Amino acid sequence: LIHFYKRERMGVLSLPALGATLLPFAGAIPGSIITRRNTKTWYDHVKKPSWRPPNWAFGPVWSCLYAGMGYASYLAYQGSEGDTLRKAMALYASQLILNWSWTPVFFGQHNVKGAFYLLTGLWANVAACGLSFYKIDKTAGYLMAPYLAWVSLATALNYWIWRHNGDRPEGKPQPKSE
């Protein structure tokens, strides 16, 4: 009943909600170009663990995560003001910048070590942002949980690739590893 009331209260999706939902995709577009350019020539040739998600899964997962975090930012923005709002939006903006920075470092520069450290900072930032959002609007906080889970997986994957390929692996064919 509460969820129905909330949906009825919101009515039609507003332009600010749509804009906030789409904002994370702005930085993802250049990242997807960098990724596509380096997948077959570099990423396919580094050693990767057997437990990694298939390449085709990353696009749909990130699309859902970007939409979720974007809408979460809208809910947090609508539900707060003053210092609480400024802190939440600062955390949100900084995690977006870290998120958008990872792809050029990992795929563009092939700097696997640097990308790992960037991801550890992103993980802490996403956790802080999710908690900040949760204090404002529980749904906004919950919407950040899948993102934190995926960043956890990405951090573990990045670490594995770094430890088994070195700081800046070359794009040469490698034997597959477990």
C-alpha positions in Angstrom: 0.0 0.0 0.0 2.8 2.4 0.8 4.5 1.7 -2.5 1.3 2.3 -4.4 0.8 5.6 -2.5 4.3 6.7 -3.5 3.8 5.8 -7.1 0.4 7.6 -7.2 1.9 10.6 -5.5 4.7 10.8 -8.1 2.4 10.6 -11.1 4.2 10.9 -14.4 8.0 10.8 -14.5 9.2 14.4 -14.3 11.8 16.0 -16.5 14.2 16.4 -13.5 13.8 12.7 -12.6 14.5 11.8 -16.2 17.6 14.1 -16.4 19.0 12.7 -13.1 18.4 9.1 -14.3 20.2 9.8 -17.6 23.1 11.8 -16.2 25.4 8.8 -15.4 25.2 7.7 -19.0 26.9 11.0 -20.2 30.3 9.7 -18.9 29.6 6.2 -19.9 29.4 6.9 -23.6 33.1 7.9 -24.0 34.0 5.0 -21.8 32.1 2.5 -24.0 34.0 3.8 -27.0 37.4 3.3 -25.2 36.3 -0.2 -24.1 35.2 -1.3 -27.6 38.5 -0.1 -29.1 40.5 -2.1 -26.6 38.5 -5.3 -26.0 39.7 -7.3 -29.0 43.1 -5.8 -29.2 44.0 -5.9 -25.5 41.5 -7.1 -23.0 40.8 -10.4 -24.7 44.5 -11.2 -24.5 45.1 -10.6 -20.8 44.7 -13.5 -18.3 41.3 -13.4 -16.6 39.7 -15.6 -13.9 37.2 -18.3 -14.9 34.6 -16.6 -12.6 34.5 -13.3 -14.5 31.2 -12.3 -16.1 31.0 -12.7 -19.9 31.8 -9.6 -21.9 28.3 -9.3 -23.2 26.9 -8.9 -19.6 28.8 -5.7 -18.8 26.6 -3.4 -21.1 23.2 -4.4 -19.7 24.4 -4.5 -16.1 26.0 -1.0 -16.3 22.8 0.3 -18.0 20.7 -0.9 -15.1 23.2 0.4 -12.5 23.6 3.8 -14.2 19.8 4.2 -14.3 19.4 3.1 -10.7 22.1 5.4 -9.3 20.8 8.3 -11.4 17.3 7.9 -10.1 18.6 7.4 -6.5 20.3 10.8 -6.9 17.0 12.3 -7.9 15.3 10.8 -4.8 18.0 12.0 -2.5 18.0 15.5 -4.1 14.2 15.7 -3.6 14.3 14.5 -0.1 16.9 16.8 1.5 18.3 20.3 1.8 21.1 22.2 3.2 24.3 20.5 4.4 22.8 17.1 4.2 22.0 17.6 0.5 25.4 19.2 -0.3 27.2 16.2 1.3 25.1 13.7 -0.5 25.5 15.4 -3.9 29.2 15.9 -3.4 29.6 12.1 -2.7 27.4 11.4 -5.7 29.4 13.7 -8.0 32.7 12.4 -6.8 31.7 8.7 -7.3 30.5 9.5 -10.8 33.9 11.1 -11.6 35.8 8.1 -10.2 33.5 5.8 -12.1 34.0 7.6 -15.4 37.7 7.7 -14.8 38.2 4.0 -14.4 37.6 3.0 -18.0 40.3 5.4 -19.5 42.8 4.2 -16.9 42.1 0.4 -17.3 41.1 0.1 -21.0 42.7 3.2 -22.4 46.1 3.3 -20.6 46.1 -0.5 -19.7 47.1 0.7 -16.2 45.7 -2.2 -14.3 47.4 -1.3 -11.0 46.2 2.3 -11.2 42.7 1.2 -12.1 42.6 -1.1 -9.1 43.5 1.7 -6.7 40.9 3.9 -8.4 38.3 1.2 -7.8 39.1 0.9 -4.2 38.5 4.6 -3.8 35.3 4.3 -5.9 34.1 1.4 -3.6 34.5 3.5 -0.5 32.8 6.5 -2.2 29.9 4.4 -3.4 29.4 3.0 0.1 29.5 6.4 1.7 27.1 7.8 -1.0 24.7 4.9 -0.5 24.6 5.5 3.2 24.2 9.2 2.8 21.3 8.5 0.4 19.8 6.0 2.7 19.6 8.5 5.5 17.6 10.8 3.2 15.5 8.3 1.4 15.6 4.6 2.0 14.7 3.7 -1.6 17.6 5.9 -2.8 20.0 4.0 -0.5 18.7 0.6 -1.6 19.1 1.6 -5.3 22.9 2.0 -4.6 23.2 -1.5 -3.2 23.5 -3.4 -6.5 26.0 -0.8 -7.7 28.2 -1.4 -4.6 27.9 -5.2 -5.2 29.0 -4.8 -8.8 31.9 -2.5 -7.9 32.9 -5.1 -5.4 33.0 -7.7 -8.1 34.8 -5.3 -10.5 37.4 -4.6 -7.8 38.1 -8.3 -7.2 38.3 -8.9 -11.0 40.6 -5.9 -11.5 42.8 -7.2 -8.6 43.0 -10.7 -10.1 44.0 -9.3 -13.5 46.6 -7.1 -11.9 48.1 -9.9 -9.9 48.2 -12.3 -12.8 49.3 -9.9 -15.6 51.3 -7.2 -13.9 50.9 -3.4 -13.6 50.5 -2.7 -17.4 50.1 -5.9 -19.4 50.7 -5.9 -23.1 48.0 -6.9 -25.6 49.6 -10.1 -26.6 47.7 -13.4 -26.7 48.0 -15.2 -23.4 47.1 -18.8 -22.5 43.7 -18.9 -20.6 43.9 -19.2 -16.9 41.5 -20.2 -14.1 
